[in-house]
């Protein structure tokens, strides 16, 4: 085994794309399923959530990777609030392993990482020369086609690859939004949950003989007591 230390995409001057590519994924996060799409060109990728219960297009969450800025721009929602967040691209340190498997007839190699509260096993294809993957995953020497968390709570599985994707990959108009850094978002995530719990406790929505609980499903464990086990009981 060996460890792969990530190099920011800004200095990967030998990375050349001859065409756009589209990958469709089946996604499962704690039982919540969606069919997502990853669209890649030479400077950006756009990751779209296409769950059946997603809101209208203009209200959907988005995730945009800008390779040469080494940045991820995304919109997150919790309760009735939206947050616009800038994160660092390729934040994961990978350990390359010897296991291989076929995914959509592509020979894939395995790698492990720990990222914000979960351990993951990923499979990537070196014949698809894109240092990218679903959601925030990326930084391996090939396109990531499958990822699964060790606790089985999070899974991304490629179901379709279009190598000659001819449609233009349109970036999200990020200039329309003010983005906060990840650490600020993490603090607001916790504060938003605490505020909601306090509000429900104080407004009489629950009588003294009843109990309620709240559990937030998300790949990143930001607030463990609200995201693990039974969640917060009140």
SVG drawing of the C-alpha trace seen along z (x, -y; Angstrom):
<svg xmlns="http://www.w3.org/2000/svg" viewBox="-49 -38 53 45">
<polyline fill="none" stroke="black" stroke-width="0.4" points="0.0,0.0 1.1,-3.6 -0.3,-6.9 -1.1,-9.4 -0.6,-13.0 -2.9,-15.3 -1.5,-17.9 -3.7,-20.9 -5.1,-20.8 -3.6,-24.3 -0.2,-22.7 -1.3,-19.7 -0.2,-21.2 -0.1,-17.9 -3.8,-17.2 -5.4,-17.5 -9.0,-16.7 -9.9,-15.9 -13.7,-16.0 -16.4,-16.4 -17.7,-13.4 -20.9,-12.7 -21.3,-10.1 -24.6,-9.2 -24.6,-7.8 -27.0,-6.1 -26.6,-7.7 -27.8,-6.5 -27.2,-8.6 -28.8,-7.0 -31.6,-5.6 -32.3,-8.8 -31.8,-7.9 -31.1,-10.1 -29.8,-9.8 -27.0,-12.3 -25.0,-13.5 -21.3,-14.6 -20.4,-16.7 -16.7,-17.4 -14.8,-19.6 -11.2,-20.9 -11.6,-23.5 -14.7,-22.7 -17.1,-20.0 -20.7,-20.4 -22.4,-17.9 -26.2,-17.9 -28.6,-16.1 -31.6,-14.7 -33.6,-13.1 -37.3,-12.7 -38.2,-14.8 -35.8,-17.6 -37.4,-21.1 -37.5,-23.1 -34.3,-23.5 -33.5,-27.0 -33.8,-25.9 -31.7,-22.7 -28.4,-22.4 -25.4,-22.6 -21.8,-21.7 -19.2,-23.3 -15.5,-22.4 -13.1,-24.9 -9.9,-23.1 -7.5,-25.9 -8.8,-27.8 -8.6,-24.6 -12.1,-25.4 -15.5,-23.9 -18.6,-26.1 -21.8,-24.7 -25.2,-25.5 -26.4,-23.6 -29.8,-23.7 -30.8,-22.9 -34.4,-23.4 -35.6,-26.5 -32.2,-28.1 -29.8,-28.1 -26.0,-28.5 -23.5,-29.2 -20.2,-27.7 -16.7,-27.7 -14.6,-24.6 -11.1,-23.4 -10.9,-21.1 -9.2,-17.7 -9.3,-17.8 -8.8,-14.1 -5.6,-12.1 -5.8,-8.8 -4.2,-5.5 -3.9,-3.4 -4.6,0.3 -4.2,3.4 -7.9,4.4 -9.4,4.1 -12.9,4.6 -14.9,3.9 -17.4,1.0 -19.3,0.6 -16.7,2.7 -13.9,0.3 -11.1,1.8 -10.9,-0.1 -8.3,-0.3 -9.1,-0.9 -8.2,-3.6 -9.1,-4.5 -9.6,-7.8 -11.1,-9.4 -13.0,-12.5 -15.0,-14.6 -16.2,-11.8 -16.4,-8.8 -14.0,-6.3 -14.5,-5.5 -13.4,-2.9 -13.3,-4.2 -12.8,-2.6 -11.3,-4.7 -10.5,-4.1 -7.1,-5.2 -8.3,-4.8 -10.6,-7.7 -8.0,-10.5 -10.1,-12.8 -9.0,-13.6 -12.6,-13.9 -15.5,-12.0 -19.0,-12.3 -19.8,-15.0 -16.6,-16.3 -14.5,-13.2 -11.5,-13.6 -7.7,-13.7 -7.1,-10.1 -5.2,-9.2 -8.4,-8.5 -12.1,-9.0 -13.9,-7.7 -16.8,-5.5 -17.8,-4.0 -17.5,-5.2 -18.8,-3.5 -18.5,-4.5 -17.3,-2.0 -20.5,-2.4 -22.6,-1.8 -24.4,-5.1 -23.1,-6.7 -22.7,-5.2 -22.1,-6.5 -22.3,-4.0 -21.8,-4.9 -24.6,-3.6 -23.7,-5.2 -20.8,-6.9 -21.0,-9.0 -17.5,-9.6 -18.4,-11.8 -20.7,-14.1 -21.3,-17.0 -23.4,-19.4 -21.6,-22.4 -20.9,-22.1 -22.5,-25.3 -21.0,-26.6 -23.2,-28.0 -23.2,-31.7 -21.3,-32.0 -20.9,-35.8 -24.6,-35.9 -24.0,-34.7 -21.8,-35.5 -20.0,-32.4 -18.7,-31.7 -15.7,-29.5 -16.2,-25.9 -15.4,-26.6 -18.0,-29.4 -20.6,-27.1 -19.8,-24.3 -20.4,-26.7 -23.7,-28.0 -24.8,-24.4 -24.5,-23.6 -26.1,-26.9 -29.0,-26.4 -29.8,-23.0 -29.5,-24.3 -31.7,-27.3 -34.4,-25.0 -34.4,-22.7 -34.6,-25.6 -37.5,-27.1 -39.5,-23.9 -38.9,-23.4 -40.0,-27.0 -43.0,-27.4 -45.1,-24.6 -45.1,-22.5 -44.4,-19.5 -46.2,-18.8 -44.4,-17.6 -45.6,-14.0 -44.1,-13.8 -40.7,-13.5 -39.3,-14.3 -36.0,-13.8 -34.1,-15.3 -31.5,-13.6 -29.7,-15.2 -28.6,-13.0 -25.4,-14.2 -22.2,-12.7 -20.1,-15.0 -20.3,-14.6 -20.4,-18.2 -22.5,-17.9 -22.2,-14.3 -25.0,-14.3 -27.5,-15.5 -26.1,-13.2 -25.3,-9.9 -27.2,-7.3 -30.8,-8.4 -30.0,-12.1 -31.1,-14.8 -34.1,-13.9 -36.1,-16.7"/>
</svg>
